[in-house]
Amino acid sequence: MQLYYKIFLVVFVIFIGLNLYATDWSLGFLHDENSKFVFSVAAAVIGLILVFVLHTWSKLKVNQKQGSLK
């Protein structure tokens, strides 16, 4: 994994952890006061998915270059 992907992976995992810690579970997950944390966790999960997609695309790009050199 490239350095950029690793950095964003760590950042998104930290965001998810902080938002899960800040959520007031006694109010309920979809309460108005928790909605900002829910949206932030959702954005971080989407970011994690995008990091893995971009990493997969970069590996495919390398494989295609090696295949065309043969």
C-alpha positions, 0 to 999 in steps of 0.5 A, a space after each residue: 500500500 502506498 504511503 498516501 493510502 496508509 495515511 488516509 486509512 489511519 485518519 478515517 479509522 481515527 475519525 470513526 473511533 472518535 465519533 463512536 466515542 463521542 456518541 451519547 448512546 443513552 439518547 439513541 443512535 438516530 437522536 438529533 444530538 447524535 446525527 452529526 456523529 452518525 453522518 461523520 461516521 458514515 462519511 469516514 466509512 465511505 472514505 475507507 471504501 474509497 481508499 480500498 477501491 483506489 488501492 485496488 485500482 492502483 494495483 490493477 494499473 501496475 498489473 496492466 503495465 507489466 502485462 503490456 511489457 511482455 
